[in-house]
Amino acid sequence: MNNVQDNAANGAGAPDRLSKAQTDLYRTRQRGRNKVLGIVLGSLAILFFAISIVKIAAQTGGAH
């Protein structure tokens, strides 16, 4: 009965622990998502930096 209550607390009858294969698969997917998110965030940072440089150059008369 205690195991049923623990599973209910975890949500939708989820198992208490993942197997080694499931853990490896989960970590691999997590790593892939993190890489994509890092690329997106890095691209946004570069885009904002480029926009700032263009705006500063336009205000100082650097762009004719």
C-alpha positions in Angstrom: 0.0 0.0 0.0 2.8 2.4 0.8 4.3 1.9 -2.7 1.0 2.8 -4.3 0.9 6.0 -2.3 4.5 6.9 -3.3 3.6 6.3 -6.9 0.5 8.5 -6.6 2.6 11.3 -5.1 5.1 11.1 -8.0 2.2 11.5 -10.5 0.3 9.2 -12.8 1.8 6.0 -11.4 5.4 6.9 -12.3 8.0 4.4 -11.1 10.2 5.3 -8.2 13.5 4.8 -10.0 14.6 4.7 -13.6 16.7 1.8 -14.9 20.3 2.4 -16.1 19.2 2.4 -19.7 16.3 4.8 -19.1 18.6 7.1 -17.1 21.2 7.1 -20.0 18.5 7.9 -22.5 17.1 10.7 -20.4 20.6 12.2 -19.9 21.3 12.0 -23.7 18.1 13.8 -24.5 18.7 16.4 -21.8 22.2 17.0 -23.2 20.8 17.5 -26.7 18.2 20.0 -25.5 20.8 21.9 -23.5 23.1 22.2 -26.6 20.2 23.5 -28.7 19.2 26.0 -26.0 22.8 27.1 -25.6 23.1 27.8 -29.4 19.8 29.7 -29.3 20.9 31.9 -26.4 24.3 32.4 -27.8 22.8 33.5 -31.1 20.4 35.9 -29.4 23.4 37.4 -27.5 25.3 37.9 -30.7 22.3 39.4 -32.4 21.6 41.9 -29.6 25.3 42.8 -29.6 25.3 43.4 -33.4 22.1 45.5 -33.2 23.7 47.6 -30.4 26.9 48.2 -32.5 24.8 49.3 -35.5 22.7 51.7 -33.4 25.8 53.2 -31.7 27.5 53.6 -35.1 24.4 55.3 -36.6 24.2 57.8 -33.7 27.8 58.8 -33.9 27.7 59.4 -37.6 29.7 56.3 -38.4 27.1 55.1 -41.0 26.8 57.4 -44.1 
